[in-house]
Amino acid sequence: MQTGQRDRMKYLFREILGVDVDRIVKQVVAKVSVDRAKQVQKNSTEWRKYMSEEGGVVLLPANVAGIGRRPPKR
Protein backbone atom coordinates (compact mmCIF):
# COMPACT_ATOMS: atom_id res chain seq x y z
CA MET A 1 0.00 0.00 0.00
CA GLN A 2 1.35 3.42 -0.89
CA THR A 3 1.84 6.16 1.70
CA GLY A 4 -0.99 8.27 0.30
CA GLN A 5 -3.43 5.38 0.47
CA ARG A 6 -2.28 4.53 3.99
CA ASP A 7 -2.84 8.10 5.16
CA ARG A 8 -6.26 8.16 3.47
CA MET A 9 -7.28 4.94 5.23
CA LYS A 10 -6.10 6.33 8.59
CA TYR A 11 -8.11 9.48 7.93
CA LEU A 12 -11.23 7.50 7.05
CA PHE A 13 -10.91 5.27 10.13
CA ARG A 14 -10.49 8.33 12.35
CA GLU A 15 -13.30 10.41 10.80
CA ILE A 16 -15.89 7.70 10.16
CA LEU A 17 -15.27 5.19 12.93
CA GLY A 18 -13.52 7.42 15.46
CA VAL A 19 -10.55 5.03 15.57
CA ASP A 20 -6.96 6.31 15.85
CA VAL A 21 -5.02 3.61 14.01
CA ASP A 22 -1.61 4.87 15.17
CA ARG A 23 -2.66 4.77 18.85
CA ILE A 24 -4.01 1.24 18.48
CA VAL A 25 -0.81 0.07 16.77
CA LYS A 26 1.28 1.56 19.60
CA GLN A 27 -0.89 -0.18 22.20
CA VAL A 28 -0.60 -3.54 20.43
CA VAL A 29 3.18 -3.21 20.06
CA ALA A 30 3.48 -2.33 23.76
CA LYS A 31 1.35 -5.33 24.78
CA VAL A 32 3.37 -7.71 22.59
CA SER A 33 6.60 -6.31 24.05
CA VAL A 34 5.39 -6.83 27.61
CA ASP A 35 4.19 -10.37 26.83
CA ARG A 36 7.55 -11.24 25.24
CA ALA A 37 9.44 -9.82 28.21
CA LYS A 38 7.36 -11.97 30.55
CA GLN A 39 8.06 -15.05 28.39
CA VAL A 40 11.80 -14.33 28.40
CA GLN A 41 11.77 -14.00 32.18
CA LYS A 42 9.87 -17.29 32.51
CA ASN A 43 12.25 -19.06 30.11
CA SER A 44 15.27 -17.69 31.99
CA THR A 45 13.90 -18.98 35.29
CA GLU A 46 13.18 -22.40 33.79
CA TRP A 47 16.66 -22.50 32.19
CA ARG A 48 18.35 -21.66 35.52
CA LYS A 49 16.35 -24.43 37.21
CA TYR A 50 17.27 -26.91 34.46
CA MET A 51 20.95 -25.94 34.62
CA SER A 52 21.07 -26.40 38.39
CA GLU A 53 19.43 -29.83 38.09
CA GLU A 54 22.01 -30.84 35.47
CA GLY A 55 24.91 -29.73 37.62
CA GLY A 56 25.47 -26.48 35.78
CA VAL A 57 26.90 -28.03 32.60
CA VAL A 58 24.84 -28.67 29.51
CA LEU A 59 26.42 -29.73 26.22
CA LEU A 60 24.64 -28.36 23.19
CA PRO A 61 24.78 -29.84 19.69
CA ALA A 62 27.06 -27.97 17.28
CA ASN A 63 24.16 -26.67 15.18
CA VAL A 64 22.63 -25.04 18.28
CA ALA A 65 25.86 -23.85 19.89
CA GLY A 66 26.88 -21.91 16.77
CA ILE A 67 23.66 -19.93 16.33
CA GLY A 68 24.26 -16.20 16.33
CA ARG A 69 28.05 -16.42 16.28
CA ARG A 70 30.01 -14.40 13.81
CA PRO A 71 32.32 -16.29 11.48
CA PRO A 72 35.99 -15.95 12.46
CA LYS A 73 37.93 -13.13 10.78
CA ARG A 74 40.72 -14.19 8.47
C-alpha positions as CSV (number, residue, x, y, z in Angstrom):
1,M,0.0,0.0,0.0
2,Q,1.4,3.4,-0.9
3,T,1.8,6.2,1.7
4,G,-1.0,8.3,0.3
5,Q,-3.4,5.4,0.5
6,R,-2.3,4.5,4.0
7,D,-2.8,8.1,5.2
8,R,-6.3,8.2,3.5
9,M,-7.3,4.9,5.2
10,K,-6.1,6.3,8.6
11,Y,-8.1,9.5,7.9
12,L,-11.2,7.5,7.1
13,F,-10.9,5.3,10.1
14,R,-10.5,8.3,12.3
15,E,-13.3,10.4,10.8
16,I,-15.9,7.7,10.2
17,L,-15.3,5.2,12.9
18,G,-13.5,7.4,15.5
19,V,-10.6,5.0,15.6
20,D,-7.0,6.3,15.9
21,V,-5.0,3.6,14.0
22,D,-1.6,4.9,15.2
23,R,-2.7,4.8,18.8
24,I,-4.0,1.2,18.5
25,V,-0.8,0.1,16.8
26,K,1.3,1.6,19.6
27,Q,-0.9,-0.2,22.2
28,V,-0.6,-3.5,20.4
29,V,3.2,-3.2,20.1
30,A,3.5,-2.3,23.8
31,K,1.3,-5.3,24.8
32,V,3.4,-7.7,22.6
33,S,6.6,-6.3,24.0
34,V,5.4,-6.8,27.6
35,D,4.2,-10.4,26.8
36,R,7.6,-11.2,25.2
37,A,9.4,-9.8,28.2
38,K,7.4,-12.0,30.6
39,Q,8.1,-15.0,28.4
40,V,11.8,-14.3,28.4
41,Q,11.8,-14.0,32.2
42,K,9.9,-17.3,32.5
43,N,12.3,-19.1,30.1
44,S,15.3,-17.7,32.0
45,T,13.9,-19.0,35.3
46,E,13.2,-22.4,33.8
47,W,16.7,-22.5,32.2
48,R,18.4,-21.7,35.5
49,K,16.4,-24.4,37.2
50,Y,17.3,-26.9,34.5
51,M,21.0,-25.9,34.6
52,S,21.1,-26.4,38.4
53,E,19.4,-29.8,38.1
54,E,22.0,-30.8,35.5
55,G,24.9,-29.7,37.6
56,G,25.5,-26.5,35.8
57,V,26.9,-28.0,32.6
58,V,24.8,-28.7,29.5
59,L,26.4,-29.7,26.2
60,L,24.6,-28.4,23.2
61,P,24.8,-29.8,19.7
62,A,27.1,-28.0,17.3
63,N,24.2,-26.7,15.2
64,V,22.6,-25.0,18.3
65,A,25.9,-23.8,19.9
66,G,26.9,-21.9,16.8
67,I,23.7,-19.9,16.3
68,G,24.3,-16.2,16.3
69,R,28.0,-16.4,16.3
70,R,30.0,-14.4,13.8
71,P,32.3,-16.3,11.5
72,P,36.0,-15.9,12.5
73,K,37.9,-13.1,10.8
74,R,40.7,-14.2,8.5
